Amino acid sequence: MFTWTSGSEVQPVRVDWWETHLIPRGVLTVPAGRGNAGKSTACAAWAAEATRRGETVAWLHSEEDRAMHITPKLLAAGADLDLIKFLDVGVLMEDGTISEASLQLPRDIDRLEEGLVDMGCCFVVFDALTSFKSSRMSANSGDDVRAFLEPIQRMAGRLNAVVLGIAHLGKDGERKARDAVKGASEWTDVPRQVLAFHRDDGETEGVISDVKGNLSPSPRSIGYRFENVALPEHGIDEVGRIVFTGDVDTTVDDARRASTPDDDGDDRRAALRWVEDYLGENGETDAAVVKKACAKELCISVRTVERGTRLNGSRVVSEARGFPRKAYWRLVDVIDGEVVSGDTGGSSDSDDSPVSTDLVATDAAVATEPDQAKRDVATAVATDENRSSDKPENSVVIGDDASATCPHCADPLVFDDDRRDGYHTSIAACVRAHKKADLHVVSDNPKPNRKTLMNTPCSGCFVSGVPLDADGLCENCGDPAAQRRLVADLVRQGKLTVPPKTSKGQSA
């Protein structure tokens, strides 16, 4: 049945904040952080505060032991345990016994809500949230995650309850905290509030930030501190609790970026050593093969391997070639910023004369002697006369050299594929500008050199040596766009030039 409601019949309501600009009532709030960041300990502190306000708290758990971990945390935080309720789920068997089971959502959402209403409970903690989804649901499927979270969201609205669902963040500090929650993006898209936690290893202080900001006028960040207290009446010498220290200017995203080098710097350095040893033993290798093998051997991510090869002092260079293009990794020797040799066959031979290439190495001819298994690096030293922002097609970039610049945005070209193409291929504005560029050939003959174009593979049909018709189009595929790309390729290679634009956008 469809029912339409006029907007004038909807009464606006303000956000009911349980904790100002951090925890609202009536919606699902997701506290997310890495292991040991203090998520469940902070939830214990909030639950204890709720009991001091006379509210009943339902604590639904699966990962931590109720007696060993959760209750001590709540006691350390000063909770009234009479107002803390734990849920046990069982299945009545035919013989009259009860078999232990687990809460599964959304299957059990109605019975869960009935129980909360019966207790008068308006404060719920899911520790951890993912533990209560059906085993048939995937944490990486957006549809499954949405089907799991939306009933919880609606239940929170009907009860006007505080609902906290603890989630885990990934390790990558270069991503924003909201995007680092493990699994599908719906883990943070569906909840109305997401609180990110960050605490550096070995530190007692951390920060909590609202990283979604849908409800608050301005995102809030607060600090917290871990303390150890004793519970002598229970024979517990030490248990952790969190003390909130007030508003701070630092956000979780700031803290994650600042701690990234320390978090996985060792992994990156280990990856670099492994890759250099591998290439030294095997010579030039498909980059995808090396990354996969290194990640598996060191139990790290492929992205960490990639970042490791870009550390200062790295001798790993990447070269893309073929169609479709494939990246290959190999080693070069670099001394005081000078490329000494490029080894592609595992040989220890090298050229005795180091040559400066301004941290850009280009492939030269491969020796044909049977006992030679190396490539020599070009011996020409870059000068003002022969240095160009357009790199040869087989060039590679060592480290983060960025001597070439993009003609569309004037920013440096750092990566080898951008330098090879002559512009930022991953920036939409530069790609659009490149496609719209009016390429005009300037030479003694105003038309492109016919012989040169014939020897250039057509970018439309990828056939070499294709003749051009009278209009300068590929006779094999007749694609004017392909001809246009051919001209663009020649411009990038320095074989053709582009005249400057006049104020009206016409060539001078």
N, C-alpha and C positions, 0 to 999 in steps of 0.2 A: 504494500500500500504506500502510495506517495502522498505526502502532506506538505503543502507550501505554507510558510509562515512569513508574515510581513516583518520587515526590519523594525517597524515602529512598535511591534509587540515584544521585542526583545529588550529587556531591561539591562543596561550596562552595569557591570560590577567591577570593583577594583580588585587587584591582586591581594589575596590574604596571605601576608608573609608570616611564617612561623619564626624564621630568622631573617631579619631585614636584608633584602636584596641578595639572599643566598638560598634559602629554603622556603618555597611557597607551599601552601596547602592546595589540595585539589588537583595536583598534577604529579607525574612521575619525575623524580629527580635522580640523576645518575652520578654518584661520586665515582670518579675513575682515576686510577693511578697505577704505577708499577708496584711490584711486590715490595713489601716493607715500607711503603710510603705512608701508611697509617690510615688507610681508608676505613677499615672495620673499627679501629681504635677511636677514630673521630666519630663514627656512627654511634659507638658506645657512649661517647661523651654527650652527643645530642640526645640519645635515648635516655640517659640519666637525667638530663635537664628536663625532658618531657615528663618523667616520673615525678620530678620535684614540682612540676606544674599540675600534678594530679592526673596526668594522662596515662592511659594504658598503652603499652608498647607490645606489638607482635614481632618477635625476632625469628625469622625463617632462615635456617642455616643448613649448609651441606658440607662445606669444606673444613670447618674447624669443629673441634670437639666441644660440646656444650659445657661440660664440667671443667675441663682443663684450660680452655681458652676464653670462651665467651663470658661465662659467669664471673671469673676473676677480673676481666676487663670492666664489666659493668660495676662490680663492687669498687674497683679502684676509682672509677669515675663518680662514685657516690650515688648509684642508682638504688631505687626502692625495688627490690626483687619481687615483692608482692605484685607489682604492676607490670612485670616483665612476663610475657607469655611465649612459650615455645610450642611448636606444633609437631605432633607425631602422626604419621599416616599409616594405617594398616588395612589389610584385606582379610575379611572373615572367610576362613576356609570351610570346606564341607564338614570337616571333623570338629568344628567349633573353635579351633585355634585361630589366632590372629597372626598373619604373616606381615612382616615389616615391608612397607612400600615407601614411595616418595611422592611428594607433591609435583604434579605436572600441569603446566599451564600451556594453553588456555583451557584444557580439559576440566580442571578442577576450580576454575575461577568463580563459579556460582557458589559452590560449597565454601570456598575460602571467604567470599564476601559475607555469606550468611553467618559464619563464625565470628567475623570481625564485628558485625552489627550486634550479635548477641552479647559480645564482651564490651560493647561500647568503645571499641578500639579505633583510634584515628591517627595512629603512628605505626608504620610498618617498615621493617627493614628486610630486604632480600639479600642474603649474604651467601653466595654471590648470585647475581641476577641470572646469569647463563645456566646455572645449575638446575633451574626449575622449568626449562623449556623441554618439550617432548624430544625424545631421542630421534624421532623422525624429522625434526627440524634442523636445518643447517645454520650455524652461526654466521656463515659467509653468504647466505642467500638473503637478499633484501626483502623478498616476499615473505619468507619464513620469519625473519626477525620482526617485520611489521605485524604479521599475524599474531606473534607472541606478545609484543609490547602494547599494541593498541587496546586489548581488553584490560590490561593492568592500568593503562592511562584512564580508561573510562571508569573503572572501579574507583580510582583515586578521586575522580570528579564527583561521582555519586556520593562518596563518603565524606568529601571535603577533607581528605586525610593527607598527612605527610607520608609519602611513599618513597623510600630510598632504595635504589637498586644498584649495588656495588658492581663495578666493571673494572677491567684491567686495561692498562695502556701498554702499547708497544714500546720498544727501546729507542726507536729512531727519534732523536731530539731535534732533528732538522724539520720535522713535520710539526704542525700546530697540534696542541694537545687534543683538540676536538676531533682532528682527523686521525689521531693515533690510536683510538680505541680499537681493540682487536676485533676483527670480523667486518661485517657489512657496515656501510655508512649509516644505515637505519638505526644502529645502536645509539647514535647521537641525534639523528634527524627526528625520530619519533618523540623522545622525551622533551618536555618543555624546558627543562633545566639540566645543565651538565656542569658539575663541579670537578675540576681537575686538581689533582694532588701532585706535589713534587717535593722530594727530599733527597739530597745528595747522600750517597753511601757514606756511612761513618759520621754523619752529622745528626744533631738532635733537633734542629730547627727546619721547618719547611714552610710551604706556602700553598694556599687553596685559592683557586680563582674560578669565577663564573666565566666559562668559555663559550657560552651560547648567547646569553644576553637577550633572549626573547621577551622576558618579562620585566626586568629591572631597567630603570632609566639610564643607568650607567653600570657596566660590569664592576663587581666588587672583588677585591682580593684581601684575604686575611692571613696572618701568620699563625703558626702553631709550634709548640715545643713538646718534645717527649720528656717525660719524667718517669722514674722508677719509684714505686711505693711498695711497702710490705703489707701483707695481710696476715699478721701473726695469729689471729683467731682461727684462721683456716690452714695454718702451717705453711703459708706461701711467703717466701723471703723477698721475692721481687716480681713485680708485674708492671707492665707499662701502661701509662695513661697519657692523654693529650691535654695540654693547656692551651687555649686560644689566646694569642697575644695582641689581637687587634688588627686594624686595617694597615695594609702595607702598599707601597707604590709598585713593588716588583710583581709581575704576573708570572704564572706558571710557564707560559711560553718563553718569557725572558730567561727564567731559571733553567729550562730545558736546553735552550740554545747555549747558554753559558757553560753548562756541564757536559755538553756533547763530546768535546775532545777527551775529557777524563773518563767518560762512560765507556766508549769503545775505541779509544786510542790504541790500547794494547792489541785489540782485535785487528785493527787496520795495519799496524806494524807487523803483526804476525802474518797477515795475509800477503803483505808486500814481500816479506822474506820467502814465503812459500812460493809465490808466483815467480820471483826471480830465480829461485833454485830450480823450479820446474822448467822454465824457459831456457836456463843455462844447460839443462840436461837434454831437453828435447828440441830446442830451437824454435823457430816461428811456429805458432799453433793457433788454431781457431780460438778466438777469445771466449766464445760461449763454452767451449770444452774446458778451458782453463778455469773459468769462473765457477762452473758447476763442480769441478773436481776439488777446487780449493774450499768452497763453501761446505762441501760434504766432509772433507778431511778435518777442517777446523771447527765444524759445527757453528758456522756463522752464516749471515745472509749474503746473497750474491751482491747486494748493494754495498755491503761493508767491504767486500773484495774489490769492487770497482773504486771505492773511495781510497782504499789502501794503495792502489797503484798510482794515485795522484798525489801522494805525499811528497814533500820536498826530498830530493835525493833519489827519487824513483828512477830506475833505468828501463822501465817498461814503457814502450811506445805502441800506439795503436795505428793500424793502417786499414782502411776499408777499400775493397776492390771487388770487381766482378759484378755480375747481374744475376739474381738480386744481390745487392751489396752485402758483403760479409766482413766483419772486423777480424783482424789477425793481430796478435800480440807478439812482440819480439823484444830483445834486449839491445840496448846501446850502452857504450861506455861514455860517461860524462865526467870531465875533470875541469874544475873551476869554470863551469858554464860552457865548456867546449866539448863537442861530440868527437870522440876519438874513433869509435868503430861501431858498426851495427852488426850483431851476430845473428845469423838466421839458421845456422846448422849445428850449433853446439860446439863449434871449433874454438880453440883458444887463440888462433892467429888473429892479429890485428895490424892495422896500418901504423907504422912507427911515427908518422907525422900527424899530430893532432890538428884538426881544422876547426875554425870557428864558424858556426852556422847560425849564430844568434838564437841558439836553442831550437832551431828548426832543422831537421835532418831530411834529406831527400834521397830516394833510392837511386843508385847508379847501376851500371851494367853488372851482371853477375858473371864471375870468372868461369871460363869454360874448361879449365884444366881439371882433370879427374881428382887430383889431390887437393884442390881448393874448394872449400865448402863455406865460403863467406861472401858477403856483399860489402863492397867498399862504399863509404859515405862520400857524397860529392865533395870535392876538395876546394871548390871555389868559395872564397870568403865574401860574404854579403857586403856590398858597397852601396853608396847612394845611387850609382848608375844601374846596378843590376838588382837592387832590392825592390820588391814590388809587394803591394798589399794582396795581389792575387797569387796564390800558391800553385805550384805544379800539381797535377792531378794525383800523383802518388806520394804527396808530402804527408808528414805526420807532425804532431805538436808534442813537445816534451814538456811535462809539468804544466804550468799555467801561463806560458808565454802568450802575450796578446798584442804583438806588434802590429798586426793587421786590424783594420777597423771596418765596420759595416757601413756601406755607402748610404744606407737609409736612415740609420739612427746615430751613426758616428761613434757607437760604443765598440770596445775591443772585441775581436773575434777570438775566443779562447779555445774552443774545441776544434779538433781537426776536421770534422765534417763541415762546420761553418766556414773555416778558413779555406777549405777546398772549394766550396760553393761560392764563396765571396760575400755571403750575407748570413744573417741569423735565420737559420731554417726552422728554429723552434719558436720564434716570436711572430705571432700572427700579423702584427703591423708591418714587420719587415717583409714577410712573405707576400702580403697584399701589395706593398709598394714595389716589390720585385716583379710581380706579375703585371703590374700596371706600367712598369717602366717603358718609356718609348726609346727603344734602342735604335740609334742611327749610326751607320757605319761611315767612318771618315777614312778615306784612302785616296790614292790617285784615281782609282776606279770607284765611283760612288756605290757600286753594288758589291756585296760580299764576294771574296775570291772564290770562283767556282770550284777550282781544284781542291782548295782547302776544305770547303764544305762537303765535297764528295768523299773525302777521306775521314770525315767525322761521322761516327755512328748517329743515325737518326734517332732522336729522343722519342719519336712516335712509334716507329716499328722496330727500332733497335737493330737495324741492318747497316753494316758498314759499306762504304763505297757506293752509296746510292746516288745516281745523277739527279740533277735538279732540272725542272722544266723552265720554260722561258720566264715564268713568274717567280722563280726561285723557290718552288715548292718541291717536296720530296716526291719523286716519280713513283716510288714504291707504294706510299700510303696517301699521298696528296694532302697531307695534313699541314695547313698553314701554321698552326700552333707549334707543330714539331719543328718547322723551319725557324720559327721565332725562338725556340729553345736552343736550336743550333747556333744561332747568332749570339744568344746570351752566353752559351758555353765558350764561344770564341772570345767574347769580351772578357770573361773571367780568366781565361788563359793568357790574356795580354796580346792576343793576335789581332784584335780589333779594338777601337777606342770609341767612347761615347762622348759626343760634344756636350759642352755645358748648356743648360737650359736658359732661355731668356726669361724676362719677367712675365711674359705671356705664356710661358710653358713651351715655346717653340725652340728648335735647335738653333744655335748661333751659326 
